[in-house]
Amino acid sequence: MKKVLISLALGLLAAGHVTAQESGWMLRARAVQVKMQDNDTSGLGWSAENKSLMAVDASYFLNKNVAVELLWLPAQSHAVTSAGVNKGTFAVSPHALVLQYHLTDWARVQPYLGGGINNTQYSSANFTGNQVVDRSSWGAVLQMGANFPIDKNWSINVDMKKLYSQTDIESSSGATLGTLKLNPTLTGVGVGYRF
């Protein structure tokens, strides 16, 4: 499936172009709050901790209004609790490919909406009951945000993404205990630079 993501990104990049006076590339760095939904159907009552982290993403504008954004976050360890009792940790690394539509005619604010797909990798599970989780999850991603231009290159950015991500919880013998629907919301504030 990673090959599908790469092929889709390359196809979208080849499909559009921008004029010579405006570069297609934009890089953004954000402080991000990751808030888990924690809908646990296993009966274990598990809840994964929320996280604050730094995130970097890259966008390419296919034309004045349409862009493709790639988000790739490093693995972050999340503690898991049940009724306030520590049950262990596991690492979560979400990646997303989003097609966006930008309103770029306004001088002071340029809002955008996006939708696409995400792949979340789970690793380094270490639970007190020796449970395990799936290694990977595919789902949709929805996005809304706005850029506030400072000059022709720099902007302030606010952004919110909803990733639909879940993982099955299994016993050490391989029996499925249920599903932990994390569905994290990523809310970020940062700066962008358009080349």
C-alpha positions in Angstrom: 0.0 0.0 0.0 2.9 2.4 0.5 3.6 2.0 -3.3 0.0 3.0 -3.9 0.6 6.2 -1.8 3.8 7.0 -3.7 2.3 6.4 -7.1 -0.8 8.5 -6.2 1.4 11.4 -5.0 3.6 11.3 -8.2 0.6 11.1 -10.4 -1.0 14.2 -8.8 2.3 16.1 -9.0 2.5 15.3 -12.7 -1.1 16.2 -13.3 -0.8 19.9 -12.4 1.5 22.8 -12.6 1.9 26.3 -11.2 2.9 29.5 -13.0 6.6 30.6 -13.0 6.0 33.4 -10.6 4.7 31.2 -7.8 6.5 28.1 -6.6 4.6 25.0 -6.0 6.3 23.9 -2.8 5.3 24.8 0.8 6.8 23.5 3.9 5.2 23.9 7.3 6.3 23.2 10.9 3.6 23.0 13.6 3.2 22.4 17.3 0.5 19.8 17.3 -1.9 18.4 20.0 -2.9 14.8 19.3 -6.1 14.0 21.1 -7.3 10.3 21.0 -11.0 9.5 20.7 -10.5 6.2 22.6 -13.6 4.2 21.6 -12.7 0.8 23.0 -14.9 -2.2 22.1 -12.7 -4.8 23.7 -14.2 -4.5 27.2 -10.7 -3.8 28.6 -11.6 -0.1 29.0 -8.3 1.0 27.4 -7.5 4.7 26.8 -4.4 6.0 25.0 -2.8 9.2 26.3 -2.9 12.4 24.3 0.3 13.9 23.1 1.9 17.3 22.2 4.6 17.2 19.5 6.2 19.0 16.6 5.2 18.0 13.1 6.5 18.9 9.7 4.6 18.5 6.4 5.1 19.3 2.7 2.6 20.6 0.2 2.7 20.9 -3.5 0.3 23.2 -5.3 -0.9 21.7 -8.6 -2.5 25.1 -9.5 -3.6 28.2 -7.7 -6.2 26.5 -5.6 -5.4 22.7 -5.5 -2.6 21.2 -3.4 -1.4 17.9 -2.2 -0.1 17.6 1.4 2.0 14.8 2.8 2.2 14.4 6.6 4.7 12.0 8.1 5.0 11.8 11.9 7.7 9.9 13.7 6.6 7.1 16.1 5.4 8.5 19.4 5.1 6.3 22.5 1.6 6.5 24.1 0.8 5.2 27.6 -2.3 3.0 27.8 -4.5 3.1 31.0 -7.7 1.4 32.1 -9.7 3.0 35.0 -6.6 5.0 35.8 -4.3 1.9 36.0 -1.3 1.8 33.7 -1.5 -1.1 31.2 1.6 -0.4 29.2 2.7 1.5 26.1 2.8 1.3 22.4 4.1 3.5 19.6 1.9 5.2 17.1 3.1 6.8 13.8 0.4 8.3 11.5 1.0 9.3 7.9 -1.5 11.1 5.6 -1.9 12.1 2.0 -4.4 14.8 1.6 -5.9 16.6 -1.5 -6.7 20.2 -0.5 -8.7 23.1 -2.0 -7.4 26.6 -1.0 -9.2 29.9 -1.3 -6.2 32.1 -2.3 -7.9 35.3 -3.4 -8.2 36.8 0.1 -5.2 38.8 1.2 -5.4 38.4 5.0 -6.6 34.8 5.3 -6.5 31.8 3.0 -8.7 28.9 4.3 -8.6 25.4 2.9 -10.4 22.1 3.2 -8.9 18.7 2.5 -9.6 15.0 2.4 -7.6 11.9 1.8 -6.2 8.7 3.2 -4.0 7.9 6.2 -1.9 4.9 7.3 -1.0 4.5 10.9 1.8 2.2 12.0 1.7 0.6 15.5 4.9 -0.8 17.1 6.8 -1.4 20.3 3.7 -2.7 22.2 4.5 -3.5 25.8 1.4 -4.4 27.8 1.1 -5.9 31.3 -1.3 -8.6 30.0 1.0 -9.4 27.0 -1.7 -8.2 24.6 -0.6 -7.3 21.1 -2.1 -4.8 18.5 -2.2 -4.8 14.7 0.9 -3.4 13.0 -1.0 -1.1 10.5 -4.3 0.7 9.9 -5.8 2.4 6.9 -8.5 5.0 7.0 -9.8 8.3 5.8 -8.5 11.8 6.9 -10.5 15.1 6.9 -8.8 18.4 7.2 -9.6 22.1 7.6 -7.2 25.0 8.2 -6.1 28.5 7.1 -2.9 30.3 6.2 -2.4 33.9 7.3 0.2 35.4 4.9 3.0 37.5 6.3 4.7 38.2 3.0 5.0 36.3 -0.3 6.9 33.5 1.3 6.0 33.3 5.0 2.7 32.6 6.6 1.2 31.6 10.0 -0.8 28.4 9.8 -3.6 26.8 11.9 -4.7 23.3 11.0 -7.0 20.5 12.2 -7.0 16.9 10.9 -9.3 14.0 11.9 -7.7 10.7 11.2 -9.8 7.5 11.2 -7.5 4.9 12.7 -8.1 1.8 14.7 -6.2 -1.3 15.9 -7.4 -4.8 17.0 -6.3 -5.9 20.5 -5.3 -9.5 20.6 -4.2 -11.9 23.4 -0.8 -13.4 23.3 -2.4 -16.6 21.9 -3.8 -14.6 18.9 -7.4 -14.4 20.0 -9.0 -11.1 19.1 -10.2 -9.3 22.2 -11.7 -6.2 20.5 -10.9 -3.0 18.7 -9.4 0.2 20.0 -10.6 3.1 17.7 -8.1 5.8 18.3 -9.4 8.2 15.6 -7.0 11.0 16.7 -7.7 14.7 16.1 -4.5 16.7 15.3 -4.8 20.4 16.1 -1.8 22.5 15.2 -0.4 26.0 15.0 2.8 26.9 13.1 4.6 28.6 10.3 4.8 27.9 6.6 7.3 28.8 3.9 6.5 28.8 0.2 9.5 28.5 -2.1 
